Amino acid sequence: MNRLWMILIVSALVAACSPASPDGPTTSQTPGAGLPPIYAPRPGDANLERAEVFLDSTEVVAMESYPVQFAVVLKGHLPTPCHQLRVVYHEPDSQNRLKLEVYSVVDPTAACMQVLQPFDQNVYLGTFATGDYTVWVNEQQVAEFEA
């Protein structure tokens, strides 16, 4: 009898862990799909004050996928812990320039400690046609890569 229960339990676990049927619900595995990233501009940002960020480094990384997907790793500091990071990404222009606006927003009435707040954020860029691309952050070229 114990053996029968063991077979039933293992069968149930295997069925529960198997992938959904082609007609069933699916989820996207593409980075950046679904909810907006935490750094995306928000509707309430119009009520906040825009401020700068202090970028220490930027790096373009290629993900091990097919087709190859790219992201920018931004490392730096926000002026205070009350500031929130914002990144606006513009699709490549005719010269294959990828432009990012990196800034912060803060409630000007909030009382906040005056200490730098570090951040380390990956910004998904996507996949690209074959070619050479440059990445610009706040109007300065920071990287280039070949897709």
Salt bridges, closest charged atoms under 4 A:
ASP45 OD2 - ARG86 NE 2.73
ASP56 OD2 - HIS77 ND1 3.00
ASP93 OD2 - ARG97 NE 2.77
GLU101 OE1 - ARG50 NH2 3.44
GLU101 OE2 - HIS90 NE2 2.78
